[in-house]
Amino acid sequence: MPSIYQLKPRFQALLRPSVQRLYERGVTANQVTLAAAAVSVLLGLLLVWRPEATALFLLVPLWMLLRMALNAVDGMLAREFGQQSTLGAYLNELCDIVADAALYLPFALLPGVSPSLVVLVVVLAVVSEYAGVMGPLVGASRRYDGPMGKSDRAFAFGVLGTGVGLGLLAASWVNGLLALILLLSLYTLYNRVRRGLLEARRTTP
């Protein structure tokens, strides 16, 4: 199934001039990665502090869009300007998981929203990303298969944040969308394991 991740090359092409300027100013990929994670955690803490101020959830889609750009920027700085490192590989995966959890868990504090559903979505997000990272361990590539990869989850929670912030989504609708995200995350996990195994078999002599 298609994933928003497939749009990444076009997105990167739009960002390339800005990435060049950041490099010329001495900005590193790891600095961008850490900054994006730090802002995500701070926004998550703000939402936990004031969950009753639902208008603050409008910050989620705005930050998700900017964060997606920063995620592309750090990868381009690393690959195109010789900044790839073992530390950077760890930060890229771990910071994304921390940032996602910080931004998604505050939805569990909304009145009428099922905390269990939110927690299950976060747990399954971690597990599916771990399945993707395990690709190289079995002789496959890092798997980014959808339909609910990192970019897709960011879009989905951006929609939820917009609906909650504008008062357009009742709690029952939020729960329904969370259940859908959960089901698609399960299918994503299945896809990543299955396709990783198929790829590993093709590359094994």
C-alpha positions as CSV (number, residue, x, y, z in Angstrom):
1,M,0.0,0.0,0.0
2,P,1.2,3.6,-0.7
3,S,2.8,5.7,2.0
4,I,3.5,9.4,2.4
5,Y,7.1,8.4,2.7
6,Q,7.1,7.9,-1.1
7,L,6.8,11.6,-1.6
8,K,10.1,12.2,0.3
9,P,12.3,12.7,-2.9
10,R,10.1,15.6,-4.1
11,F,10.0,17.1,-0.6
12,Q,13.8,16.9,-0.4
13,A,14.2,18.6,-3.8
14,L,12.3,21.6,-2.5
15,L,14.4,21.8,0.7
16,R,17.8,21.4,-1.0
17,P,18.6,25.1,-1.3
18,S,17.8,25.7,2.4
19,V,19.9,22.7,3.4
20,Q,22.9,24.1,1.4
21,R,22.6,27.4,3.4
22,L,22.4,25.6,6.7
23,Y,25.5,23.6,5.9
24,E,27.4,26.8,5.0
25,R,26.4,28.2,8.4
26,G,27.9,25.2,10.2
27,V,24.6,23.5,11.2
28,T,25.1,19.7,11.6
29,A,22.6,16.9,11.0
30,N,22.8,15.8,14.7
31,Q,22.0,19.4,15.8
32,V,18.9,19.4,13.7
33,T,17.8,15.9,14.9
34,L,18.2,16.9,18.6
35,A,16.5,20.2,18.1
36,A,13.4,18.6,16.5
37,A,13.2,16.1,19.3
38,A,13.6,18.8,22.0
39,V,10.8,20.9,20.5
40,S,8.5,17.9,20.2
41,V,9.0,17.0,23.9
42,L,8.4,20.6,25.0
43,L,5.2,20.8,22.9
44,G,4.1,17.5,24.4
45,L,4.7,18.8,27.9
46,L,2.7,21.9,27.1
47,L,-0.3,19.8,26.0
48,V,0.0,17.6,29.1
49,W,0.0,20.7,31.3
50,R,-3.0,22.3,29.6
51,P,-5.1,19.5,27.9
52,E,-8.3,21.4,28.6
53,A,-7.0,24.2,26.3
54,T,-7.9,22.2,23.1
55,A,-6.9,25.1,20.8
56,L,-3.3,24.3,21.7
57,F,-3.7,21.0,19.8
58,L,-3.6,23.1,16.6
59,L,0.1,23.4,17.3
60,V,0.4,19.7,16.5
61,P,-0.2,19.8,12.8
62,L,1.8,23.0,12.4
63,W,4.8,21.4,14.2
64,M,4.3,18.0,12.4
65,L,4.8,19.8,9.1
66,L,7.9,21.6,10.2
67,R,9.2,18.5,11.9
68,M,8.8,16.5,8.7
69,A,10.9,19.1,7.0
70,L,13.6,19.0,9.7
71,N,13.6,15.2,9.4
72,A,14.4,15.5,5.7
73,V,16.9,18.2,6.4
74,D,19.0,16.2,8.9
75,G,19.1,13.2,6.5
76,M,20.2,15.4,3.6
77,L,22.9,17.1,5.7
78,A,24.2,13.6,6.7
79,R,24.2,12.0,3.3
80,E,25.0,14.9,1.0
81,F,27.6,16.7,3.2
82,G,29.5,13.9,4.7
83,Q,28.0,14.1,8.2
84,Q,26.9,10.4,8.5
85,S,28.0,8.8,11.7
86,T,27.1,5.9,14.0
87,L,25.9,8.4,16.6
88,G,23.7,10.1,14.0
89,A,22.1,6.7,13.1
90,Y,21.2,6.1,16.8
91,L,19.9,9.7,17.2
92,N,17.8,9.5,14.0
93,E,15.9,6.4,15.2
94,L,15.7,7.1,19.0
95,C,14.8,10.8,18.7
96,D,11.9,10.0,16.3
97,I,10.5,7.5,18.7
98,V,10.8,9.9,21.7
99,A,9.3,12.8,19.7
100,D,6.4,10.7,18.5
101,A,5.5,9.5,22.0
102,A,5.7,13.0,23.4
103,L,3.3,14.4,20.8
104,Y,0.8,11.5,20.7
105,L,0.4,10.6,24.4
106,P,-1.2,14.0,25.3
107,F,-4.3,12.9,23.3
108,A,-5.0,10.4,26.0
109,L,-5.8,13.2,28.4
110,L,-8.7,14.6,26.3
111,P,-12.1,14.0,27.9
112,G,-13.8,10.9,26.4
113,V,-10.8,9.7,24.5
114,S,-9.6,6.2,25.3
115,P,-6.2,6.3,27.0
116,S,-5.7,2.6,26.2
117,L,-6.1,3.3,22.4
118,V,-3.6,6.1,22.5
119,V,-1.1,4.0,24.4
120,L,-1.6,1.1,22.1
121,V,-1.0,3.3,19.1
122,V,2.2,4.6,20.6
123,V,3.4,1.1,21.6
124,L,2.7,-0.3,18.1
125,A,4.4,2.7,16.5
126,V,7.6,1.8,18.5
127,V,7.3,-1.9,17.6
128,S,6.7,-1.2,13.9
129,E,9.7,1.1,13.7
130,Y,11.8,-1.5,15.5
131,A,10.7,-4.0,12.8
132,G,11.9,-1.6,10.2
133,V,15.2,-1.2,11.9
134,M,15.7,-4.9,12.1
135,G,15.8,-5.2,8.3
136,P,19.6,-4.9,8.1
137,L,19.9,-7.5,10.9
138,V,18.3,-10.2,8.7
139,G,20.1,-9.2,5.5
140,A,17.4,-6.8,4.2
141,S,17.3,-3.0,3.9
142,R,15.8,-0.7,6.5
143,R,12.1,-1.2,5.9
144,Y,9.8,1.9,5.5
145,D,6.7,0.0,4.3
146,G,3.3,1.5,5.0
147,P,0.5,2.1,5.2
148,M,1.2,3.7,8.7
149,G,4.8,4.6,8.7
150,K,6.3,7.6,10.5
151,S,5.2,10.2,8.0
152,D,1.7,8.7,7.8
153,R,1.3,8.7,11.6
154,A,2.5,12.4,11.6
155,F,-0.2,13.2,9.0
156,A,-2.9,11.2,10.9
157,F,-2.2,12.9,14.2
158,G,-2.0,16.3,12.5
159,V,-5.5,15.7,11.3
160,L,-6.5,14.7,14.8
161,G,-4.9,17.8,16.3
162,T,-6.7,20.0,13.8
163,G,-10.0,18.4,14.5
164,V,-9.6,18.6,18.2
165,G,-8.2,22.2,18.1
166,L,-11.1,23.5,16.0
167,G,-13.7,21.5,18.0
168,L,-14.7,19.5,14.9
169,L,-14.0,16.1,16.3
170,A,-16.1,14.6,19.1
171,A,-14.3,12.1,21.4
172,S,-16.1,9.2,19.7
173,W,-14.6,10.2,16.3
174,V,-11.2,10.6,17.8
175,N,-11.5,7.0,19.3
176,G,-12.6,5.7,15.9
177,L,-9.7,7.3,14.1
178,L,-7.3,6.0,16.7
179,A,-8.7,2.5,16.2
180,L,-8.1,2.9,12.4
181,I,-4.5,4.1,13.0
182,L,-4.0,1.0,15.3
183,L,-5.3,-1.4,12.6
184,L,-3.2,0.2,9.9
185,S,-0.2,0.1,12.3
186,L,-0.7,-3.7,12.7
187,Y,-0.8,-4.1,8.9
188,T,2.4,-2.0,8.7
189,L,4.1,-4.3,11.1
190,Y,3.0,-7.3,9.1
191,N,4.2,-5.6,5.9
192,R,7.6,-4.8,7.2
193,V,8.3,-8.2,8.6
194,R,7.0,-10.0,5.5
195,R,8.8,-7.8,3.0
196,G,12.0,-7.9,5.1
197,L,11.9,-11.7,5.0
198,L,11.3,-11.7,1.3
199,E,14.1,-9.3,0.6
200,A,16.5,-11.3,2.9
201,R,15.7,-14.5,1.0
202,R,16.4,-12.9,-2.4
203,T,19.7,-11.5,-1.3
204,T,20.9,-14.7,0.5
205,P,23.2,-16.8,-1.7
